[in-house]
Amino acid sequence: MDNQEHTHDHRNHDDHQHHHDHNHHRHMAEPGTKSATDPVCGMQVTIKDGVRSQDYDGETFYFCSDGCQEKFKADPYFYASGNSREAGQQTQPGTQWTCPMHPEIIRDEPGSCPKCGMALEPTVPTDEPSEELVDFTRRLWVSVAAAIPLMILTMGGMVGITVRDWIGHQMAAYVEFVIATPIVFWAAQPFFKRGWDSIRNVSPNMWTLISLGVGAAYIYSLFATFLPGVFPEQYRSAEGVGTYFEASVVIVALIFVGQVLELRARERTGDAIRALLDLAPKTARRILPDGSEYDAPLDHVMAGDLLRVRPGDSIPVDGEVTEGHSSVDESMITGEPVPIEKNEGDKVTGGTINKNGTLAIRATHIGSETVLSQIVGMVSSARQSRAPIQGLADKVSAIFVPAVVGAALLAFVIWLIFGPDPALAFAFAAAVSVLIIACPCALGLATPISITTAAGRGAQAGVLIKDAEALERMARVDTVIVDKTGTLTEGKPKLTDVVSLGDLGEDAVLAMAAALERGSEHPLAEAIVSGAKERGVERRESSDFEAMTGKGVKGLVEGKDVALGNAAMLDALSIDTDEASKKASALQEEGKTAMFVAIDGQLAGIVAVADPIKESTAQAIRDLHELGLTVIMATGDNERTAEAVASKLGIDDVRAGVLPEGKKALVEELHETGAFVAMAGDGVNDAPALAAADVGIAMGTGADVAMESAGITLLGGDLAGIVRARKLATKTLRNIKQNLFFAFVYNSAGVPLAAGILYPVFGLLLSPMIAAAAMSLSSVSVIANALRLRRIDL
């Protein structure tokens, strides 16, 4: 029986026999028994003299090995409390691997992509260097070491190094063979394997062309060295038939140069995700029930744990403040630069930075449940999605490789028939050059490399892209539908005006209204009570509280009958509101909710409450207009309030009194007029409209991060996020088009040049080695262009 089975059996056994302390799950030897359960690994330990043990909190624990004992010493509370058992039952998803060119390929282990042969990468970047990068770097240096003597042997005469003359042509050919063979059979092995897989899978790609080109140059050289007699007499000079050993090795070395540069650049596209992962600290300061504190590993933190966050520390997990006051910098997650004040009862997000005060927080979400983990998950899924524009590159690539092989054969035949002597050598060089320079590597990378970089840049600005299609569609949007409450406004009503209409002053009117509203749970009531507290109004108590549905509230305050509500409420109480209606209407024209206050049957005043417009909203609306978007406000609020907010902000169209299902109908109505619609909502009631829109945008944090119905999630929760998303989308699409243009133009121009179209006029030929260098540099140029997205201003 192996250790895992042994552990498993005893853990099950332990579940039945060692829960004598149910509250703490202590795993102790019970009186009269000869064994105890190791609190770290769960194995049974026979209690005897010399067995490893440790006292903690008045109890003794026994261990199967030094390793388990050391782990226990590092965090005894975690293991003694039974939390380790609970943590062990939380299965974490294993690492998955995907292809950077074909993100639909997902595997549970590393390997090669069956379509293009590229090495699969982990879906979530790690700090470990890519195995392929390490391997290719080693093969690169060996190839370069072989290429240098080959270049001296074949081209040294041009600079006065006549090694070939000293040892003779045939001996030089044998030396070239000896140097080139390990490079072709060992260093270039990944190229040939990928090339063979592409033929076997009927998926021609860049490796098909590379393996054909390098293989042809090597085989041609073998015949030229060992069987020169197979060539016609006119192709043999006094020195024999020319070889291409040096070309095959230099091509391999240059392709490795391009691959290593590309792999290093591709690793940088994951920098944004790595930066997000690094936001969470490696340890958290746990507060024990006795008040003592110590630093525990982050993966030992459980929901419900009490943690201390000191000034300047990163908050380790999502939680709720239980003690203290501070401001927290959430800019790394939301993109908003202003620190947020946090007090007892407020929520905090893992990865944000505590600025100036000390906080005690209770962990509410840990591991993969935290906002930070969900952000990383969304960025990773965007990396693995395909943009519709990529279909164009895929279609071109599917016909491009066979067309290149055809072009290489055509170039070979034309040179063989019409070329100067030795025609076969010219024909062969032209064909190999065409195969090498036309590799569609840059074409395949053009789209995914931009999407990957953009998803990371967006995450840093609080714009989470669920998939590449959403990003591409966002660039085409011409109409944005937004909600009023919580999107344009703060979402939390505030007291704005108090008007006295009788003998009582404003403070007295407000004191009466606040006393009455303390019994209500309505948001408007909360605004009045908070407003009274902020103004320092004297607190009064009420009794006989009664809520009248749709009208208001009434009760007794200091022996007086007080009523607070709308005109219908006062009509029901036979109180005349004619003289106050003009003032109430003026307040309502400004988008405020006006409520009448009556005392002992007489109108005493008006209190007005409004949901204040966010400071960033007006500028965001202007920015959206500058970007060419039409802004429509759809709200469940009444028309007068909605119109007041819309006119103040310059919104193009208003739909008031709209229920959640009405928003979906609005999206469909706009689609019929040919509009391309983005819908921004809170992601709960608005789910049908978010799904119906061309792009769904979930506004807010936390629960909305994993919204399935939205293609884009904005952590900031205001319109400035939509502006950022639009800028990111348009700049990414432009970047992809630039990449595709570079790749198409490069390949289109490269093939005829390699085939020798300039030779008849200018006598210029593109050697296979120059073709290989150009092919590698084209891929690097596409990646360099995509990496510019990391620095765009949002």
C-alpha positions in Angstrom: 0.0 0.0 0.0 1.5 3.4 -0.9 1.6 6.4 1.3 -1.4 8.1 -0.4 -3.6 5.0 0.1 -2.3 4.7 3.7 -3.0 8.4 4.4 -6.5 8.1 2.8 -7.5 5.1 4.8 -6.4 6.6 8.1 -8.0 9.9 7.3 -11.3 8.1 6.9 -10.6 6.1 10.1 -9.8 9.4 11.8 -13.1 10.9 10.7 -14.9 8.3 12.8 -12.6 8.1 15.8 -10.9 11.4 16.5 -13.5 14.1 16.6 -13.7 14.2 20.4 -13.2 18.0 20.3 -15.8 18.9 17.6 -15.3 22.7 17.9 -11.6 22.6 17.2 -11.2 19.3 15.4 -8.1 18.5 17.6 -6.5 15.2 16.6 -5.1 13.8 19.8 -4.4 10.4 21.2 -7.5 9.4 23.2 -6.9 8.0 26.7 -6.2 4.3 26.6 -5.2 4.2 22.9 -1.7 3.6 21.5 -2.0 5.8 18.5 -2.9 9.4 17.4 -3.5 11.1 14.2 -0.8 13.4 12.7 -2.6 16.8 12.4 -0.5 17.7 9.3 -0.8 14.6 7.0 -3.6 12.6 8.7 -1.5 9.4 9.2 -1.8 7.3 12.3 1.2 7.6 14.6 1.9 4.9 17.2 2.6 6.5 20.6 5.8 5.2 22.1 9.0 6.5 23.6 10.9 8.9 21.4 8.0 9.5 19.0 7.9 13.1 17.6 5.6 15.3 19.6 4.7 18.9 20.2 2.7 20.6 22.9 0.3 23.4 21.9 -2.5 25.1 23.7 -2.4 22.6 26.5 -2.5 19.5 24.3 0.0 17.2 22.8 0.2 16.4 19.1 2.2 13.5 17.5 3.9 13.4 14.1 4.9 10.8 11.6 8.0 12.7 10.3 10.3 15.6 10.9 8.7 17.4 7.9 5.2 17.2 9.4 6.5 18.5 12.7 8.3 21.4 11.1 5.1 22.4 9.2 3.2 22.3 12.5 5.7 24.5 14.2 5.4 27.1 11.4 1.7 27.5 11.9 0.4 25.4 14.9 -3.0 27.1 15.1 -3.8 26.2 11.5 -3.2 22.5 12.1 -4.4 22.2 15.7 -7.7 23.9 14.9 -8.5 21.4 12.1 -8.5 24.1 9.5 -5.8 22.2 7.6 -8.3 19.3 7.1 -10.9 21.8 5.8 -8.4 23.4 3.5 -7.3 20.0 2.1 -10.9 19.2 1.1 -11.0 22.4 -1.1 -9.8 21.0 -4.4 -7.9 23.6 -6.5 -8.2 23.3 -10.3 -5.0 22.0 -11.8 -2.9 24.0 -14.3 -4.2 23.9 -17.8 -2.1 24.5 -21.0 -3.1 26.2 -24.2 -1.6 27.2 -27.6 -0.8 30.9 -28.1 -1.9 30.7 -31.7 -4.9 28.3 -31.3 -6.4 29.2 -27.9 -9.2 26.7 -28.4 -6.6 23.9 -27.7 -6.7 23.2 -24.0 -4.8 20.4 -22.4 -4.2 19.2 -18.8 -0.4 18.8 -19.4 2.3 20.5 -21.4 3.0 19.4 -25.0 2.8 20.6 -28.6 -0.2 22.1 -30.3 -1.7 19.5 -32.8 -2.5 22.3 -35.2 0.7 24.5 -35.4 3.2 22.5 -33.3 4.0 25.4 -30.9 4.7 24.4 -27.3 1.6 24.8 -25.1 1.7 27.5 -22.4 0.1 27.5 -19.0 -3.3 29.4 -19.1 -2.3 31.4 -16.1 1.3 32.7 -16.5 3.8 31.7 -13.8 7.1 33.1 -12.6 8.9 30.0 -13.9 10.7 30.5 -17.2 9.1 28.5 -20.1 10.6 25.1 -20.6 10.6 25.7 -24.3 12.5 29.0 -23.8 15.2 27.2 -21.8 15.4 24.4 -24.3 15.4 26.6 -27.4 18.0 28.9 -25.9 20.3 25.9 -25.4 19.7 24.8 -29.0 20.3 28.3 -30.2 23.8 28.6 -28.7 24.8 25.1 -30.0 23.5 26.1 -33.5 25.4 29.4 -33.4 28.6 27.6 -32.3 28.3 25.3 -35.3 27.3 28.1 -37.7 30.5 30.2 -37.1 33.1 27.6 -38.3 30.7 26.7 -41.2 30.6 30.4 -42.3 34.4 30.6 -42.1 34.8 27.5 -44.2 32.4 28.6 -46.9 32.6 32.4 -46.9 36.0 33.0 -45.3 37.6 33.6 -48.8 35.6 36.9 -49.0 37.6 38.3 -46.1 40.9 36.6 -46.9 40.5 33.5 -44.7 41.2 30.7 -47.2 40.7 27.6 -45.0 38.9 25.9 -47.9 42.0 26.3 -50.1 44.3 24.8 -47.4 42.3 21.6 -46.8 40.7 21.2 -50.2 37.1 21.3 -51.4 36.2 17.7 -50.7 37.7 17.6 -47.2 35.9 20.9 -46.5 32.6 19.3 -47.6 33.3 16.4 -45.1 34.0 18.8 -42.3 30.8 20.7 -43.1 28.9 17.5 -43.0 30.3 16.5 -39.6 29.5 19.9 -38.1 26.0 20.3 -39.7 24.7 16.8 -39.0 24.2 17.1 -35.2 22.5 20.5 -35.7 20.0 19.1 -38.3 19.3 15.9 -36.3 19.4 17.3 -32.7 19.1 21.1 -32.6 16.4 21.2 -35.4 14.6 18.1 -34.1 11.6 20.2 -32.7 11.2 21.9 -36.1 11.1 18.5 -38.0 8.7 17.0 -35.3 6.3 19.9 -35.7 6.7 19.8 -39.5 5.9 16.0 -39.5 2.9 16.6 -37.1 1.5 19.3 -39.5 1.6 16.8 -42.4 0.2 14.0 -40.3 -2.6 16.2 -39.0 -3.2 17.7 -42.5 -2.7 21.1 -40.9 0.1 22.8 -43.0 1.8 25.6 -41.1 5.1 27.5 -40.8 6.9 24.3 -39.5 5.9 22.5 -42.7 7.8 25.1 -44.7 10.8 25.3 -42.4 11.3 21.5 -42.2 10.9 21.3 -46.0 13.5 24.0 -46.5 16.1 22.8 -44.0 15.6 19.2 -45.0 15.9 19.9 -48.7 19.1 21.9 -48.1 20.7 19.1 -46.0 19.7 16.3 -48.4 20.9 18.2 -51.4 24.2 18.7 -49.7 24.5 15.0 -48.8 24.2 14.0 -52.4 26.6 16.8 -53.5 29.2 15.5 -51.0 28.9 11.8 -51.2 27.2 11.1 -54.6 28.3 14.0 -56.9 28.0 11.7 -59.9 24.2 11.9 -59.8 24.3 15.6 -60.9 24.7 16.4 -64.6 28.2 17.3 -65.8 27.5 21.0 -66.2 26.6 21.3 -62.5 30.0 19.9 -61.4 33.0 22.3 -61.4 36.6 21.3 -60.9 36.0 21.5 -57.1 32.8 19.4 -57.3 29.1 20.3 -56.6 28.4 23.2 -54.3 26.8 22.3 -50.9 24.3 24.0 -48.6 25.3 22.6 -45.2 26.1 26.1 -43.9 22.7 27.4 -45.2 20.8 24.6 -43.3 22.7 25.3 -40.1 22.5 29.1 -40.3 18.8 28.9 -41.1 18.3 26.7 -38.0 20.3 29.2 -35.9 18.4 32.2 -37.2 15.0 30.6 -36.7 16.1 29.8 -33.1 17.0 33.5 -32.7 13.5 34.5 -33.8 11.9 31.8 -31.7 13.8 32.8 -28.5 13.1 36.5 -29.1 9.4 35.7 -29.7 9.2 33.4 -26.6 10.7 36.1 -24.4 8.3 38.7 -25.8 5.4 36.4 -25.3 6.3 35.9 -21.7 6.1 39.7 -21.3 2.4 39.6 -22.5 1.7 37.7 -19.2 3.3 40.5 -17.1 0.0 42.1 -16.3 -1.4 38.8 -14.9 1.8 38.2 -13.0 1.6 41.7 -11.6 -2.0 41.0 -10.5 -1.0 37.7 -8.9 1.8 39.6 -7.0 -0.7 42.0 -5.5 -1.7 39.5 -2.9 1.0 39.2 -0.1 2.5 35.7 0.6 1.5 35.9 4.3 -1.3 37.2 6.4 -1.1 38.4 10.0 -3.6 36.2 11.9 -5.2 37.3 15.2 -5.8 34.4 17.6 -8.7 34.2 20.0 -6.3 35.2 22.9 -5.4 38.4 21.0 -1.9 37.3 20.0 -0.8 37.7 16.4 1.6 36.0 14.0 2.3 35.8 10.2 0.7 32.8 8.6 1.1 31.6 5.0 -1.6 33.0 2.8 -2.9 29.6 1.7 -3.5 28.8 5.4 -6.1 31.6 5.8 -9.6 30.3 6.0 -12.9 32.1 5.7 -13.8 33.5 9.1 -10.2 34.1 10.2 -9.5 37.4 11.9 -6.5 39.2 10.3 -4.5 42.4 11.1 -3.6 44.7 8.2 -1.0 47.3 9.2 -0.3 50.6 7.4 1.4 50.1 4.0 0.5 46.4 3.9 -1.4 44.7 1.1 -4.8 43.4 2.2 -4.4 39.6 1.9 -8.0 38.4 1.1 -11.5 39.8 0.6 -13.0 40.6 4.0 -15.0 42.9 6.2 -13.5 45.5 8.5 -14.2 44.6 12.2 -12.1 47.2 13.8 -10.2 50.4 12.9 -10.3 53.2 10.3 -8.1 53.7 7.3 -8.1 54.7 3.6 -7.4 52.0 1.1 -5.8 52.4 -2.3 -7.9 50.3 -4.7 -6.4 51.7 -7.9 -4.5 48.5 -8.9 -7.9 46.7 -9.1 -10.4 49.4 -10.0 -8.2 51.9 -11.9 -9.6 54.6 -9.7 -6.8 56.8 -8.2 -8.5 58.2 -5.1 -8.1 56.1 -1.9 -11.4 54.9 -0.4 -12.2 55.5 3.3 -12.9 52.2 5.2 -14.6 51.9 8.6 -16.1 49.1 10.6 -18.5 47.0 8.5 -17.0 48.1 5.2 -15.8 45.5 2.6 -12.2 45.3 1.6 -10.6 43.6 -1.4 -7.6 41.4 -1.4 -4.6 42.9 -3.2 -5.5 46.5 -2.4 -3.1 48.6 -0.2 -3.9 49.9 3.3 -2.6 53.4 3.5 -2.5 55.0 6.9 -4.5 53.3 9.6 -4.5 49.8 11.2 -7.4 47.5 10.3 -8.7 44.2 11.7 -10.6 42.3 9.1 -12.6 39.1 9.0 -11.8 37.0 5.9 -15.0 36.4 3.8 -13.6 35.1 0.5 -10.3 33.2 0.1 -8.4 31.5 -2.7 -10.2 31.3 -6.0 -13.3 33.1 -4.5 -11.5 36.4 -4.1 -12.1 39.3 -6.5 -8.4 39.2 -7.4 -8.6 35.5 -8.4 -11.7 36.2 -10.5 -10.0 39.0 -12.2 -7.0 36.8 -13.1 -9.5 34.1 -14.3 -11.2 36.6 -16.6 -8.0 37.9 -18.0 -6.8 34.3 -18.6 -10.0 33.4 -20.4 -9.7 36.5 -22.6 -6.2 35.2 -23.6 -7.8 31.9 -24.6 -10.6 33.3 -26.7 -10.6 34.0 -30.4 -11.5 37.3 -32.0 -13.7 37.1 -35.2 -11.0 39.0 -37.1 -8.7 36.0 -36.5 -10.9 33.9 -38.8 -9.5 36.0 -41.7 -5.9 35.0 -40.7 -6.9 31.4 -40.3 -8.5 31.2 -43.7 -5.5 32.8 -45.3 -3.0 30.5 -43.5 -5.0 27.4 -44.6 -4.5 28.1 -48.3 -1.2 30.0 -47.9 1.1 27.1 -47.0 0.1 24.9 -50.0 0.3 28.0 -52.2 3.9 28.7 -51.0 4.9 25.1 -51.6 3.5 25.5 -55.2 5.4 28.8 -55.6 8.6 27.2 -54.4 8.2 24.4 -57.0 7.4 26.9 -59.7 10.5 29.0 -58.9 12.6 25.8 -59.0 11.2 24.8 -62.4 11.6 28.3 -63.9 15.2 28.6 -62.6 16.0 25.1 -63.8 14.8 25.9 -67.4 15.8 29.5 -67.8 18.4 30.1 -65.1 22.2 30.6 -65.8 24.7 27.8 -64.9 24.7 26.2 -62.5 20.9 26.3 -63.0 20.2 23.5 -60.5 22.0 25.4 -57.7 20.1 28.6 -58.5 16.8 26.8 -58.7 17.4 25.0 -55.4 18.4 28.3 -53.6 15.3 30.1 -54.9 13.0 27.3 -53.8 14.4 27.0 -50.3 14.4 30.8 -49.9 10.7 30.9 -50.9 9.8 28.1 -48.4 11.7 29.9 -45.5 10.7 33.5 -46.0 7.0 32.7 -46.5 6.5 31.1 -43.0 3.2 32.4 -41.8 4.3 32.7 -38.1 3.7 36.5 -38.0 0.3 35.9 -39.5 -0.7 33.4 -36.8 0.6 35.6 -34.0 -1.0 38.9 -35.2 -4.3 38.5 -33.4 -3.7 36.5 -30.2 -0.6 38.4 -29.2 -2.7 41.7 -29.3 -5.6 40.2 -27.4 -3.4 38.8 -24.7 -1.6 42.1 -24.2 -4.9 44.1 -24.3 -6.6 41.9 -21.7 -3.7 42.5 -19.3 -3.7 46.2 -19.9 -7.4 46.4 -19.4 -7.2 44.5 -16.1 -4.8 47.1 -14.8 -7.3 49.9 -15.6 -10.3 48.0 -14.0 -11.7 46.8 -17.4 -12.1 43.0 -17.5 -12.5 41.5 -20.9 -14.3 38.2 -20.8 -13.5 37.2 -24.4 -11.8 38.6 -27.5 -15.2 38.8 -29.4 -16.5 41.3 -26.8 -13.4 43.4 -27.3 -13.8 43.5 -31.1 -17.5 44.2 -30.8 -16.9 47.0 -28.3 -14.8 48.8 -31.0 -17.9 48.8 -33.3 -20.5 50.0 -30.8 -22.3 53.3 -31.6 -25.0 53.4 -28.9 -24.6 52.9 -25.1 -27.6 52.3 -22.8 -26.9 53.1 -19.2 -28.9 52.9 -16.0 -29.3 56.1 -13.8 -29.0 54.8 -10.2 -25.5 53.7 -9.3 -24.1 54.3 -12.8 -24.7 58.0 -13.4 -25.4 58.7 -9.8 -23.9 57.6 -6.5 -26.8 55.1 -5.9 -27.2 56.4 -2.4 -29.8 59.2 -1.8 -28.7 62.2 0.2 -30.6 65.0 1.9 -30.3 68.2 -0.3 -32.9 70.7 0.8 -35.0 71.6 3.9 -37.7 74.3 3.4 -39.6 75.8 6.3 -43.2 76.8 5.5 -44.4 77.8 8.9 -43.2 79.1 12.3 -40.6 76.3 12.8 -37.1 76.7 11.6 -35.4 74.4 9.1 -33.6 72.5 11.8 -36.8 71.9 13.8 -38.6 70.7 10.6 -35.8 68.3 9.8 -35.6 67.1 13.5 -39.3 66.1 13.3 -38.9 64.4 9.9 -35.8 62.5 11.1 -37.5 61.4 14.3 -40.3 59.9 12.3 -38.1 58.2 9.7 -35.9 56.4 12.2 -38.6 53.7 12.2 -38.5 53.2 8.4 -36.1 51.1 6.4 -36.7 53.0 3.1 -33.5 54.4 1.4 -35.1 57.9 1.4 -35.7 57.6 5.2 -32.0 56.7 5.7 -31.0 59.8 3.7 -33.1 62.1 5.9 -31.8 60.5 9.1 -28.1 60.7 7.9 -28.7 64.3 6.7 -30.0 65.3 10.2 -27.0 63.7 11.9 -24.5 65.5 9.5 -26.2 68.9 10.2 -26.0 68.3 14.0 -29.8 68.5 14.4 -31.1 67.6 17.9 -32.2 63.9 18.0 -35.9 63.4 18.9 -37.8 60.2 19.5 -41.1 59.1 17.9 -43.9 56.6 18.7 -47.0 55.1 17.1 -45.1 54.9 13.8 -47.3 53.9 10.8 -46.3 53.5 7.2 -48.9 54.2 4.5 -47.9 52.3 1.4 -47.2 54.6 -1.6 -47.9 57.7 0.4 -45.5 58.2 3.4 -45.3 57.7 7.2 -46.9 59.2 10.3 -46.5 59.0 14.1 -46.1 60.9 17.3 -43.0 63.1 18.0 -42.9 64.7 21.5 -46.7 64.5 21.7 -47.3 66.1 18.2 -48.9 64.3 15.2 -46.3 64.4 12.5 -46.8 63.2 8.9 -44.2 63.0 6.1 -45.0 62.0 2.6 -46.2 63.0 -0.9 -49.2 65.1 -1.9 -51.4 62.0 -1.8 -50.6 61.5 1.8 -51.5 65.1 2.7 -54.7 64.9 0.7 -55.6 61.8 2.7 -55.1 63.8 5.9 -57.1 66.8 4.4 -54.1 69.1 4.5 -53.9 71.8 1.8 -50.6 71.7 -0.2 -51.4 74.4 -2.8 -49.1 77.1 -1.5 -46.2 74.6 -1.3 -46.7 72.8 -4.6 -44.7 75.4 -6.6 -41.7 75.0 -4.4 -42.0 71.2 -4.5 -42.3 71.3 -8.3 -39.2 73.5 -8.6 -37.2 70.9 -6.5 -38.6 68.1 -8.6 -37.5 69.9 -11.8 -34.0 69.6 -10.5 -34.3 65.8 -10.2 -35.0 65.8 -6.4 -37.7 63.9 -4.5 -39.7 66.4 -2.5 -41.6 65.3 0.7 -44.1 67.4 2.7 -43.8 67.6 6.5 -47.1 68.3 8.4 -47.3 68.9 12.2 -50.7 68.7 14.0 -52.6 69.0 10.7 -50.6 72.1 9.5 -48.0 72.1 6.6 -44.6 72.8 8.3 -42.1 72.4 5.5 -40.6 70.3 2.7 -37.5 68.0 2.8 -35.9 67.1 -0.5 -33.7 64.1 -1.2 -31.7 63.3 -4.3 -29.3 60.7 -5.6 -26.3 62.9 -6.4 -24.6 62.6 -9.8 -21.1 61.1 -9.6 -18.3 63.6 -10.0 -16.9 61.7 -12.9 -20.2 61.3 -14.9 -20.3 64.6 -16.7 -16.8 64.3 -18.1 -17.4 60.6 -19.0 -20.5 61.6 -21.0 -18.5 64.2 -22.9 -15.8 61.7 -23.6 -18.3 59.2 -24.9 -19.7 61.8 -27.2 -16.2 62.6 -28.4 -15.7 58.9 -29.2 -18.8 59.1 -31.4 -21.3 57.2 -29.2 -25.0 58.0 -28.5 -25.9 57.7 -24.8 -29.3 56.6 -23.8 -30.5 56.5 -20.2 -32.9 53.8 -19.3 -34.2 54.0 -15.7 -37.1 52.8 -13.6 -37.3 56.3 -12.1 -40.1 58.8 -12.9 -39.8 60.9 -16.1 -39.4 64.3 -14.4 -36.4 63.1 -12.3 -34.9 61.3 -15.3 -35.3 64.3 -17.6 -33.7 66.6 -15.0 -30.6 64.3 -14.7 -30.4 63.9 -18.5 -30.6 67.6 -19.3 -27.9 68.4 -16.7 -25.6 65.8 -18.3 -26.4 66.3 -21.9 -27.7 62.7 -22.4 -29.1 62.1 -25.9 -32.2 60.1 -25.1 -34.2 59.2 -22.0 -36.4 56.2 -21.3 -38.1 56.5 -17.9 -40.2 54.1 -15.9 -38.5 51.1 -17.7 -38.6 47.8 -15.9 -35.7 45.3 -16.3 -37.6 43.4 -19.0 -38.2 46.7 -20.8 -34.5 47.3 -21.2 -34.2 44.1 -23.3 -37.1 45.4 -25.5 -35.2 48.7 -25.8 -32.1 46.8 -27.0 -34.1 44.9 -29.6 -35.8 48.1 -30.7 -32.4 49.8 -31.3 -31.2 46.7 -33.2 -34.1 47.1 -35.6 -32.9 50.7 -36.4 -29.4 49.3 -37.2 -27.7 50.4 -34.0 -24.8 48.5 -32.5 -25.6 48.5 -28.8 -23.6 48.2 -25.6 -25.7 47.8 -22.5 -24.3 48.7 -19.1 -26.1 47.3 -16.1 -25.7 46.0 -12.6 -25.5 42.4 -13.9 -28.5 41.1 -11.8 -31.9 42.5 -13.0 -30.3 43.6 -16.2 -29.1 40.1 -17.2 -31.6 39.7 -20.1 -30.6 43.1 -21.6 -26.9 42.4 -21.1 -27.3 39.1 -23.0 -29.4 40.7 -25.8 -27.0 43.6 -26.4 -24.1 43.3 -28.8 -21.8 44.0 -25.8 -23.0 43.5 -22.2 -21.1 45.6 -19.7 -21.4 44.6 -16.0 -20.9 47.6 -13.7 -19.5 47.2 -10.2 -17.3 44.9 -8.1 -17.3 41.6 -6.3 -20.4 39.7 -7.3 -20.5 41.1 -10.8 -16.9 40.1 -11.7 -17.9 36.6 -12.8 -21.1 37.8 -14.6 -21.8 35.3 -17.4 -24.2 37.6 -19.3 -21.6 40.4 -19.7 -18.7 40.4 -22.1 -16.9 43.2 -20.2 -16.9 43.9 -16.5 -16.0 47.3 -15.1 -14.6 47.2 -11.6 -14.9 51.0 -11.1 -18.7 50.9 -11.6 -19.0 54.3 -13.4 -19.1 55.6 -16.9 -15.4 56.4 -17.0 -14.9 52.6 -17.2 -17.0 52.5 -20.4 -14.7 55.2 -21.9 -11.7 53.1 -21.0 -13.2 50.0 -22.5 -14.1 51.8 -25.7 -10.5 53.2 -26.0 -9.0 49.8 -25.3 -11.2 48.1 -27.9 -10.5 50.6 -30.7 -6.8 50.7 -30.0 -6.6 46.9 -29.9 -8.5 46.4 -33.1 -6.2 49.0 -34.8 -3.2 47.1 -33.4 -4.5 43.8 -34.8 -5.1 45.3 -38.2 -1.6 46.8 -38.2 -0.2 43.3 -37.3 -2.2 41.6 -40.1 -1.1 44.3 -42.6 2.6 43.8 -41.6 2.3 40.0 -42.0 0.3 40.1 -45.3 2.5 42.7 -46.9 5.7 41.0 -45.7 4.7 37.6 -47.0 3.3 39.0 -50.2 6.5 41.0 -50.9 8.8 38.3 -49.6 7.8 35.4 -51.8 8.5 37.0 -55.3 11.8 38.5 -53.9 12.9 35.1 -52.7 11.9 33.5 -56.0 14.3 35.8 -57.7 12.1 38.3 -59.5 14.8 41.0 -59.2 17.6 38.9 -60.7 16.9 39.5 -64.4 17.0 43.4 -63.9 19.3 44.0 -60.9 21.1 40.7 -60.6 19.9 40.4 -57.0 19.1 37.2 -55.2 17.8 36.5 -51.7 19.9 33.8 -50.1 18.1 31.2 -47.9 20.0 32.6 -44.9 18.8 36.2 -45.5 15.3 34.8 -46.0 15.5 33.0 -42.6 16.6 36.2 -40.9 13.8 38.2 -42.4 11.2 35.6 -41.4 12.3 35.6 -37.8 12.4 39.4 -37.6 8.9 39.7 -39.0 7.5 37.7 -36.1 9.5 39.8 -33.6 8.2 43.0 -35.3 4.6 41.8 -34.9 5.1 41.1 -31.2 6.9 44.4 -30.6 3.9 46.2 -32.2 1.5 44.3 -30.0 3.5 45.0 -26.8 2.9 48.8 -27.4 -0.6 48.1 -26.0 0.9 47.7 -22.6 1.6 51.4 -22.5 -1.5 52.9 -24.0 -3.2 55.7 -22.1 -6.7 54.7 -20.9 
